[in-house]
Structure formats: C-alpha cells, structure tokens
C-alpha cells in the first residue's frame, strides 16, 4: 500500500471514530436531558394548588414539620381564615409528656392567635383520609362553609384528590394550599435522598389509592 493510501485510510478511520464518539455524546446528552425533564415533571405533578381566597377556617394537616403550622399562621395573619384547625394524631411531642397538638396550640398562641381561634379535631387520625373525615365532621358541626387545607407541596396532589372527593357533596369548599417555605422543590427534588424518599413514597401512595387503600 502506498503512503498516500495509508494516510487516507488512517484519516478515514479517525473521522469515523470521531463521528461515532460525537454520535454517542449526542445520545447521552439527549438521554440526560430527557431524564431531567421527566424527573422535573414527576416533581411538578405532585404539587397542586387551588386559587387562594378567604375561608372560614385554615386546616393544618399532620405529618410534616413546623412549616405547615407556620404557613397556616401566616395565612391567618393575612386574614385568609378566622380559625386554625389542627388534626389530632394522638402523638406526643418527643421528649415531653404532652401531645403534639397541645404543643402546636401553645406555639400558635405565642404568635398571637387567641386560644378560642384554635380548634383540634375530636377524632384521632392516622392517614390523610382520616384527616379529611375528621375535618369534614368538624366543619359541618360548626357550620363552616369553606376551609384552606395547608400541607407540604409534595403532599398536595394526593391531599387534593382525597379532600375534594370526601367533600364532594358536602357544600363545603376546600382550597388546597402548599407551604411556601417547604424544603421540597419540584425542579430539584432528585438531588437529595430526602427528595427521593418523599417523592417515591407519594407516588406509591397515589397508586395505592387507585386500589382503594387508605393513606
């Protein structure tokens, strides 16, 4: 083989290798971008919010951190509700011999909410369905016609499905409100283990709902 032919063959091989490498990079880039879009879409789907408007009461769902209570407190101070409702879980505050609901009542009172404007549900709850039932009974008994339900963003989709279904023919308007200062970000949840834990758990619970399993 002549030197010129060898050079052409060598150049052709290099170009082919570069072309293959470039094509592989494009495939990887598209896969990464596609995965990123899907992950963000998965996070965004979990977040649901009704249009905010004044209501008879503001409900704090259990199971989260103090951010839920703080969101309810902020809404109360902004005039969106006349009373704050806490759901009774029967759980004690860690390290103390009193209930979480009592601790939250004290914190709300210390932040300017009169004791008479803080209501705790009579029924003890374990699931979001339990909370919807307890809150519905309380609102009916007190003849309230609307309520803002406060919970973490990742929980709002499931909470909305449950509350809107449970209150469907009650005549009571339900407004789902995600916590504004929550740690959960639908665009970046997949960057932490906590994000994966709560997001995957929510999807599993949404699937469970399809089979009639209360959560």
Secondary structure, 3 states (H helix, E strand, C coil): CCHHHHHHHHHHHHHHHHHHHHHHHHHHHHHHHHHHHHHHHHHHHHCCCCCCCCCCEEEECCCCCHHHHHHHHHHHHCCCCCEEEEEECCCECCCCCCEHHHHHHHHHHHCCCCHHHEEEEEEECCCHHHHHHHHHHHHHHCCCCEEEEEECHHHHHHHHHHHHHHCCCCCCEEEEEECCCCCCCCCCHHHCHHHHHHHHHHHHHHHHHHCCCCC
